[in-house]
Amino acid sequence: MALTALQAFAERQGQRLSELESIDLGRIDPRSGSARAVLEQFIANADAGSLLAMCTCAACFRTGWGTEPNGSAAMAWARKAAERGYPPGQFELALCYENAVGTARDVEAAVRLLEQALGGGYAAAALHLAMLYHLGRVVPADPDKATRYVLTAVDLGDAYAAFELASWYEDGDGVARDTMQALRWYEHAARGGSVFACTRLADAYSKGELDLPQDQKRAREFARMAEQAELP
């Protein structure tokens, strides 16, 4: 479980992250003793009032990172952060309602909380709304809303959102197929550090896809960028 979106939001709000808050949880085995030790530190910080730590605890208990899944604990920590008006807390609480984690499933409440989190500038909320309306599994599919929300996520600095939009244009998935737009958004995502976008462009230049000429030099450049990029 990576905390990239939460960390990026905190930094964008001018928060200087502590050593603990800067940890990439995605690099730690979620079932290891190290994970449990890190979670205990976050719990201590959350008890001390850290909103970022509250959201991290909510995500850990929701997904079972460093502990067994615990819906009640996930819901409690998410609610504490959300009640303080913290957008990532509203996002975590929305996920609890959407997936019936520690509470009854309530899609309307989930969407309302996601909108609140987006109103606070949380890119992950915009991307999540985009995917909900794109996939149409939780709410009715709405390509126009999906595109609007994914562009909002891009504007808020989410590189993965740009990658998603590029893949939609490449496949004609919810939008008209347009390789020029696909290339535009893959390049935007790659510049933002998306490993998936870098990998796709390396492959496209290597094989001459996306209406590109084969260019092994460019392929190697994007392959090197992929090695330095972060997930997602």
Helices and strands as residue ranges (DSSP letters): H 4-12, G 25-27, H 33-47, H 51-63, H 71-83, H 87-99, H 107-119, H 123-135, H 143-155, H 159-171, H 179-191, H 195-207, H 216-228
